[in-house]
Amino acid sequence: MNKTTYDIIIIGLGPAGLFAANLFGKKGWKVLGIEQYENRWPHPRAIGMDDEILRALGSIGLQEEMLAKMHHLKGGYLRHGANKVFASMDITSDNEYLGKQYLYYQPELEAALEEGAKRYKQVELRYNHQLVDFQQISEEEVQLKIKTKGTDLLELTTNYLIGCDGAKSFVRQKLDIQTRNLNYDGYILKIDATAKDLSKFDYDTDYFHKYCSSKKAWIRMVGRGNHCRWEFQFKENIEDPKELSNEAALQHIAETGDDISNLSVINVTFYKYQSLVHKTWRKENCFIAGDAAHLTPPYAGQGLCGGIRDLVNLSWKLEEVKQKQSSEKILETYRAERAPHFTQYIYIAIFIGYLFKTRLYYLFLAFSYLPFLKNIGGKLYIPPPKLGKGFFSRHSTARRVIPYCKVTPKDAAIQFIDEFIDNKWTLLSKSPVEKNIQHLAASINIQILDISEKTASNEWLTNWMESKRIQCALIRPDLYIFSGGKQLEKVLNQYIHLKKKVA
Ligand SMILES: Cc1cc2nc3c(=O)[nH]c(=O)nc-3n(C[C@H](O)[C@H](O)[C@H](O)COP(=O)(O)OP(=O)(O)OC[C@H]3O[C@@H](n4cnc5c(N)ncnc54)[C@H](O)[C@@H]3O)c2cc1C
């Protein structure tokens, strides 16, 4: 009989796999992450992340490090051929501590995640290791065959396997998972460059600039430091490889009016984007996450973000199963919650795609000439969707993330709410919590965040709770609100009731 050697094996060390290694490493799991290539991918792909992802990085202690390496994006301008700005999006935050969007350099994010994973002694990362076969051999064990640089096949076993192995996922193919295609795809020429002097750009570099066109739309933005990104939309595949040379790329940029003597090209990539959500994300002890589970057009900047959300969602549920606090039934809520959420982001990306690349933008252009409608573009910011129905109550506050804010709880020297929650079930209360409720919460492993003290930092959250007409909220380890309400006992009982269903 094979001896189980790992609690979890993660296939693929892109951002999703590396993030997963940190999450499970922090929980004390014995983790192996494998990557088929010799090194991490050296070129940037994703460039934007939202505040929720920054909070996820905070949960593994990497928020501050990454914040120092990111550019806070304040919004965007929609322009048309003649360079007229006809709509702008304000994505500055009403939250004084975190903005809504940040631009980063993907290789730096992956480097931080890799170093982060190495903090945990029981986490191993192996490059030059390719998964070539696997099967579930018992209720608890999955056996893997891994090709290493030599010819020998390594045989390993694990309790759980997660395929974070990207769009062409071998894990997904082997599990024979069907695909839902939302049938929106296209081609993009992506050019990354560094600018010698950012002050030479005659546009606001804290904003992205989308040039809408039904012929050849394009976008430019300045990422972290002097990293600049252009993305040109194409209707068809580029056949001639010369089109992908640095010279050809600079020519495309020159046509936009940017001074190319100020630039040196880092990377040129031509790729096809798709809109796919795969129909099953779990078979027995094998899971898929990240691009292996879904693909989106890049217009809402949610591909990588979606992968991080998947893992935040899955990891606490797996931990509960491992600790025997929940049965495997809770794992069924992984896709049920995540897939509808990601699908809504795909629809948002498709809407932005239409606005950007078809004559739909003429509508907003027309609005911009009408005094009473001209600011409509400013309202184009679309709030994040709710998670799908899963392990939540039906309360209106449920399925959304608790806002990021400062708190001064009793007996805890912390600043921000996330530090207190720290991946634990938390009952937030705006009034003092009676002894019997304290005992009930403790008996079901729920910690209490009492913000009844009248302090400046509790005021923001108290006001937010008042605006939602709630006295309390039960927050899950992934920062999503399980339920809100006026009575603490009722909210806890909702939890106890649902918990019985996954016991
Ligand atoms: C131009 C562009 C712009 C983008 N912009 C954004 C953005 O602004 N915001 C955003 O959130 N997302 C964006 N995305 C999407 C984002 O880049 C991807 O969603 C993200 O990188 C996917 O991460 P992943 O870890 O799931 O997969 P990948 O990064 O593809 O990693 C999968 C890894 O698995 C490895 N692997 C595969 N098979 C095996 C095997 N059998 N054995 C071992 N290893 C294996 C691969 O070598 C690879 O390293 C963008 C994408 C592109 C192309």
The ligand as an SDF file (V2000), in Angstrom:
LIG
                    3D

 53 58  0  0  0  0  0  0  0  0999 V2000
   -2.3360   40.0340  -21.6280 C   0  0  0  0  0  0  0  0  0  0  0  0
   -3.0370   39.5340  -20.4120 C   0  0  0  0  0  0  0  0  0  0  0  0
   -3.5150   40.4630  -19.5200 C   0  0  0  0  0  0  0  0  0  0  0  0
   -4.1430   40.0230  -18.3670 C   0  0  0  0  0  0  0  0  0  0  0  0
   -4.5650   40.9670  -17.4610 N   0  0  0  0  0  0  0  0  0  0  0  0
   -5.0990   40.5600  -16.3110 C   0  0  0  0  0  0  0  0  0  0  0  0
   -5.4150   41.5010  -15.2770 C   0  0  0  0  0  0  0  0  0  0  0  0
   -5.2020   42.7080  -15.4230 O   0  0  0  0  0  0  0  0  0  0  0  0
   -5.9420   41.0370  -14.1080 N   0  0  0  0  0  0  0  0  0  0  0  0
   -6.1410   39.7030  -13.9120 C   0  0  0  0  0  0  0  0  0  0  0  0
   -6.6190   39.3350  -12.8210 O   0  0  0  0  0  0  0  0  0  0  0  0
   -5.8450   38.7920  -14.8590 N   0  0  0  0  0  0  0  0  0  0  0  0
   -5.3200   39.1670  -16.0450 C   0  0  0  0  0  0  0  0  0  0  0  0
   -4.9510   38.2450  -16.9710 N   0  0  0  0  0  0  0  0  0  0  0  0
   -5.1630   36.8240  -16.7240 C   0  0  0  0  0  0  0  0  0  0  0  0
   -4.0640   36.2270  -15.8500 C   0  0  0  0  0  0  0  0  0  0  0  0
   -2.7930   36.4780  -16.3930 O   0  0  0  0  0  0  0  0  0  0  0  0
   -4.2810   34.7390  -15.7080 C   0  0  0  0  0  0  0  0  0  0  0  0
   -5.6200   34.5200  -15.3090 O   0  0  0  0  0  0  0  0  0  0  0  0
   -3.3550   34.1500  -14.6450 C   0  0  0  0  0  0  0  0  0  0  0  0
   -2.0110   34.3900  -14.9450 O   0  0  0  0  0  0  0  0  0  0  0  0
   -3.6140   32.6520  -14.5610 C   0  0  0  0  0  0  0  0  0  0  0  0
   -2.9120   32.1350  -13.4840 O   0  0  0  0  0  0  0  0  0  0  0  0
   -2.9310   30.5790  -13.1900 P   0  0  0  0  0  0  0  0  0  0  0  0
   -1.9430   30.3810  -12.1080 O   0  0  0  0  0  0  0  0  0  0  0  0
   -4.3100   30.0890  -13.0340 O   0  0  0  0  0  0  0  0  0  0  0  0
   -2.4010   29.9030  -14.5540 O   0  0  0  0  0  0  0  0  0  0  0  0
   -0.9860   30.0520  -15.2680 P   0  0  0  0  0  0  0  0  0  0  0  0
   -0.3520   31.3550  -14.9730 O   0  0  0  0  0  0  0  0  0  0  0  0
   -1.2150   29.6940  -16.6790 O   0  0  0  0  0  0  0  0  0  0  0  0
   -0.0850   28.9480  -14.5680 O   0  0  0  0  0  0  0  0  0  0  0  0
   -0.2560   27.5680  -14.8120 C   0  0  0  0  0  0  0  0  0  0  0  0
    1.0650   26.8890  -14.5490 C   0  0  0  0  0  0  0  0  0  0  0  0
    0.8660   25.4780  -14.5780 O   0  0  0  0  0  0  0  0  0  0  0  0
    1.9920   24.8860  -15.2020 C   0  0  0  0  0  0  0  0  0  0  0  0
    1.6010   23.5480  -15.6730 N   0  0  0  0  0  0  0  0  0  0  0  0
    0.6990   23.2530  -16.6400 C   0  0  0  0  0  0  0  0  0  0  0  0
    0.5730   21.9110  -16.7890 N   0  0  0  0  0  0  0  0  0  0  0  0
    1.4160   21.3570  -15.8880 C   0  0  0  0  0  0  0  0  0  0  0  0
    1.7400   19.9960  -15.5590 C   0  0  0  0  0  0  0  0  0  0  0  0
    1.1640   18.9490  -16.1860 N   0  0  0  0  0  0  0  0  0  0  0  0
    2.6640   19.7600  -14.5890 N   0  0  0  0  0  0  0  0  0  0  0  0
    3.2550   20.8080  -13.9430 C   0  0  0  0  0  0  0  0  0  0  0  0
    2.9970   22.1030  -14.2270 N   0  0  0  0  0  0  0  0  0  0  0  0
    2.0820   22.3690  -15.1770 C   0  0  0  0  0  0  0  0  0  0  0  0
    2.3100   25.8570  -16.3280 C   0  0  0  0  0  0  0  0  0  0  0  0
    3.6230   25.6800  -16.8150 O   0  0  0  0  0  0  0  0  0  0  0  0
    2.0960   27.1980  -15.6450 C   0  0  0  0  0  0  0  0  0  0  0  0
    3.2600   27.7000  -15.0540 O   0  0  0  0  0  0  0  0  0  0  0  0
   -4.3380   38.6370  -18.1350 C   0  0  0  0  0  0  0  0  0  0  0  0
   -3.8740   37.7180  -19.0620 C   0  0  0  0  0  0  0  0  0  0  0  0
   -3.2250   38.1340  -20.1840 C   0  0  0  0  0  0  0  0  0  0  0  0
   -2.6880   37.1160  -21.1560 C   0  0  0  0  0  0  0  0  0  0  0  0
  1  2  1  0
  2  3  1  0
  2 52  2  0
  3  4  2  0
  4  5  1  0
  4 50  1  0
  5  6  2  0
  6  7  1  0
  6 13  1  0
  7  8  2  0
  7  9  1  0
  9 10  1  0
 10 11  2  0
 10 12  1  0
 12 13  2  0
 13 14  1  0
 14 15  1  0
 14 50  1  0
 15 16  1  0
 16 17  1  0
 16 18  1  0
 18 19  1  0
 18 20  1  0
 20 21  1  0
 20 22  1  0
 22 23  1  0
 23 24  1  0
 24 25  2  0
 24 26  1  0
 24 27  1  0
 27 28  1  0
 28 29  2  0
 28 30  1  0
 28 31  1  0
 31 32  1  0
 32 33  1  0
 33 34  1  0
 33 48  1  0
 34 35  1  0
 35 36  1  0
 35 46  1  0
 36 37  1  0
 36 45  1  0
 37 38  2  0
 38 39  1  0
 39 40  1  0
 39 45  2  0
 40 41  1  0
 40 42  2  0
 42 43  1  0
 43 44  2  0
 44 45  1  0
 46 47  1  0
 46 48  1  0
 48 49  1  0
 50 51  2  0
 51 52  1  0
 52 53  1  0
M  END
$$$$
